[in-house]
Amino acid sequence: MARPTMAQDIERRIKELILERRLAPGDALPTEGELMDLFEAGRVSVREALKSLQAVNVVEIRRGYGTFVGSLSLSPFAEGLAFRAAVRHRRGEPGLAELMKVREALEAGLVGTVAAGVPQDGLDVLRALVARMEAEAADSGRVARATDRAFHLALYAALDNHLLSEVLDAFWAAMDRVREDVDDGHQDPAVTCAQHREIVNAVAAADGERAVRAMRTHFDGIRARLAAG
């Protein structure tokens, strides 16, 4: 196993510093010079470490202002997922199918729990999104991916789990990247709308088993549509 470079060691130590000082996104980090003194390291190694951490949203470098804790968002994770799946898809490998399986496992595993506790305002949001799907279907003959995406994110909002929302959205972003190469013209908007309305009805009835069945039926439909494409 190769030894970490000086820059990699500094990356690790900057992360430890953020944890030790209990810093949050947007909080200021020591200046470049202070980091050099703190870690007894050269300017080149410190800059290399900061640039690597900036690429994954751990730090944010603002020219003329300093260095701050980054957003810590999962966008680099989503981009990595998307690129990996896109490469495999272009090679004729099941990159999109693998993404679908993981997303289905997450959503079908969670929707039963969600069914027990969506408040009325959450149900109103979901019903409004289904109504938007129906309007889109009537107007253009298809449901917009953005509306579908918003529905699935809103469905799990009641869990109040920010990490979960980011992970699910990362899978959506990755799937959208790969689906650019897939003909999605086989969508039956009436079926899509009916499947989402059944998910809402199951959740509104607090029927976890029904919600899981509805979600799996929805994913079965997506798989069949993509296979036909």
Secondary structure by P-SEA (a helix, b strand, c coil): cccccaaaaaaaaaaaaaaaaccccccccccaaaaaaaacccaaaaaaaaaaaaaaccbbbbcccccccccccaaaaaaaaaaaaaaaaaaccaaaaaaaaaaaaaaaacaaaaaacccaaaaaaaaaaaaaaaaaaaacccccaaaaaaaaaaaacccccaaaaaaaaaaaaaaaaaacccccccccaaaaaaaaaaaaaaaaaccaaaaaaaaaaaaaaaaaaaaac
